[in-house]
Amino acid sequence: MSKILVINSSLSGGTSVSRTLAEDAVQRLLEVAPNAEIIYRDVGDAAIPHLTSSTVAGIRAVAETQAELAAQALSDELIAELKAADVVVIGAPMYNFSIPSTLRAWFDHVLRPRVTFAYKDGSVQGLLQNKRVIVIESRGGIYSEGPTKAMDFQEPYLKTLLGFIGITDISFVHAEKVGSGAESREKALMTAKSQLANMITPDFMGVLHSS
């Protein structure tokens, strides 16, 4: 059975644009693969703890203390979810020109040496492959073009983090100018849903066909 991992990071609850679009993506994926298993990881409502001096060794070194072992166990759980997924849907609103700190904390636990990436012959080798990722980026303004594009530290950052662990098949969906009133927000939702409809076709989802 194919698996879809959905990661939500918005703090806006039911009014969240990225959550709305992530669920739209899930429903479209299920139209193609109705028997797929859906795994939800909500780092907005159930935040991943930020690494501290008492826990970081559980990710980057050898876990010894109780706190380090707990961090390692959480990392193991998150990485297992990611490894098992064929498709990953990430709801990533733009906060202060980048991603929510809770999503960054998820990446801090998932980017783990010798587990999801390794150094070989002086270069980095990502250890996770054959996955497709859809990133929903909701933004208060327009950052995909024009003079504000230079302020977009969200999309390049996510592309770098995912690529670092070997995930390069990434599709970005933008819902922009959602902070300019109800009409603009609705237009952004409709535009993004249209992008998802055009993107999620049987060809895109071939990896998810149930066995």
N, C-alpha and C positions, 0 to 999 in steps of 0.2 A: 504494500500500500504506500502511495506517495504521501509526502508530508509537506505542509506549509507552515512556516514559523512566522508569526505576526508580532512585531515589536512596536508597541505604542509608547511614546515618551511625552506627549502633551500633558500639561497641567490643567487644561481647560475643561476636562470632563466631557459631558455630552454635547457641549457647544464647539468642540474642537473640530477644525476643518481637516486636520491630518488624520484624526480618528475616523471621521466620516468617509474620507477617501480610502483609507486603508481597508475599511469594511467593504466598500464598493469593490475594491480590487479582489478581496477574498471571495465575494459572491460571483464575480466574473471568473475567477479561477475554478470555483466549484462547478460552474456551468460546463467547463471543459473536463474537469476531473471530479465528478460528483462523489467519488468514494475516498477522496483525499482526506487525510487526518489533519486537523487544524490545531496548532499549538499556539496559545497566546502568552506573551510575556509583556506585562504592563509595567514598565519602569517609571512611568509617570505617577501612577497611583501606589505602586509598591516599589519604592525606590531601591536601587542597588546601592549598598553602602560605598561611599568613597574610600579609596585606599588611604591608609594612614601608616605612620611609622611602625605601628604594632601589627599591621596586617600585610604589608606589601611583600614581605618575604614569601608569603603563601602563593604569590603569583610569579615573582621574579627570581626566587632563590629556593631554598629548602625549608619547607614548613616544619616548625618544631613546637612552637607554643600553641596553646588552645586557640588564640585569635588567628594565628597564621593558618592553622589547620581548617578553621571555619571558613576563612577566605578561599582557601584552596578547594574546599568542598563545594562552595558556591560557584567558583570558576569551573569546576568539573561539570556541574549541573548545566550551566549556561553553554559551555562548549559542546556538551552532549546534544543539547537541543539544536544548536547550530549545525553540528555535523550530520545530524539525522535529517535535516531539512533539504528538500529538493529546491524549493523556492522560499525566499525570505521577503516579507513585506515590512518595510520600516517606515513608520510614521514619524517624521522628523520636522517639527516646526522650527522656524528660525528664531532663536533667542539671542539678542545682542549680536547679530550678524553671524552666529555660529549655531551649534546644536545645544539642546538642553544638557545641563550638567549630569542629569540622570542617565542620559544616553551615553555620554562620555564615560560614566562609571561602568556601564555595561561593556563598552569597548575595553576599558582598563582590565576587566576580568577575562575578556575573551582573547585579547592579544597576549598570548602566553608563549614564551620561548620554549622550544622543543616540543610544543603541543600543537600550536596553530601556525607557527613560523619557526624557521631555523636559519642559522648562518652557515653558509657553505661556500668555500673558496672565496671568501671575502665579500660575498653578496648575500642578500636575504632571499630565502625561498619560502613562499607561502605554501602551507600544507593543506589548505582547504580548496578543493576544486570542484568543478562540475555542479555549480550552484548558480541559480539565477536570482537576482535581487531587484526588487522594485522599491525605490525610495520615494516616498511622498513628501515633498517639501512645501510647506505652507509658509507664506511670507506676508507681512503687513504691507510691504511696498513692492516695487519692481526691482529685482536684482539680477535677472537673467540677461539684461541688456542695458545699454545706456551708461551714464556716468556712475551710477551706483553699483554697477557690476564689480568694480574693484573692491567693494565692501563685502562681497559674498565670500565669507570664510566657511560657509556651511557645505556647499557641494564639493569643492575641491578637497576639503578635509575628509568628508565621508568617502569619497573616491579613493583617497590615499589610505585610509584606515582599512577599508575592505580589500583593496589591492595588496596591502602588506601581508594579508593572510591568504592570498591566492584567489580572491573573488574579484573577477574583472568583468563578468557579464552583468552589468548594472544598468538599469533604466531609471532615469530621474523624471518625475512628474511634478510640475510646478503649479501651485495654486497661489497666484500673486495678487497683491493689492487687496488682500482680504480685510485690511484695516481701514478701508476708505468708505465704509458704510454698507448697508444691507444689500443694495443693488450690486455693488462691486464684488461683495463676498459671494453672492449667488452666481454671478458671471464667472468668477474664478472656479467655483465648484463645478459648474457645467463644462467649462473648458477642460478641467482636469479629468472629469469623468469621460469626456470624449476621447482624451488621450489614452486613458485606460482601455476603453472599448476598442480602439484601434490597435493597441499594443497586445492585449491578451487574446490571442487567436490560437487555434489549434497548433499552428506552427510554433508559436512562442511557448506553448504549454506542452509540447511533445514529451518533455521529460517527466511530466506529471500523469501521463495516462496510466490508469490503474492496471496492474498486472492480473 
